[in-house]
Amino acid sequence: MGEEDKTQKNNLLHGLTLETILTDLVKYVGWEKMSEKISINCFSNNPTIKSSLSFLRKTPWARKKVEVMYEFNFKRIQKGKAEEA
């Protein structure tokens, strides 16, 4: 296994689309909490997945904050998915 393979194995975001990350966060954290933690209009003013994806794809600093929030909430999100299964 190469060094890059080891890095990807430990990357929680590997293989996840931005849409999946955002959808999971909305489901398990909610728009309100997301807008409290990341102050951007697309989370607080009439939020939708589509408008948020559009903004996040054009705004690297905001996307990074969303990714960090996902990593922080990863165990909670996975637990919620397991309970649904």
LINDA-V864263 format. One record per backbone hydrogen bond with DSSP energy under -0.5 kcal/mol. CO is the residue of the C=O (numbers start at 1). NH is the residue of the N-H. Records with the same first field share a line. If there is no record, write none. Layout:
# LINDA-V864263
CO: NH + NH
This chain:
# LINDA-V864263
2: 6
3: 7
4: 8
5: 9
6: 10
8: 11
10: 12
11: 14
13: 16
17: 21
18: 22
19: 23
20: 24
21: 25
22: 26
23: 27
24: 28
25: 29 + 30
30: 34
31: 35
32: 36
33: 37
34: 38
37: 39
38: 40
40: 43 + 44
41: 45
44: 46
48: 52
49: 53
50: 54
51: 55
52: 56
53: 57
54: 58
55: 58 + 59
59: 62 + 63
60: 64
61: 65
62: 66
63: 67
64: 68
65: 69
66: 70
67: 71
68: 72
69: 73
71: 74
73: 77
74: 78
75: 79
76: 80
77: 81
78: 82
79: 83
80: 84
81: 85
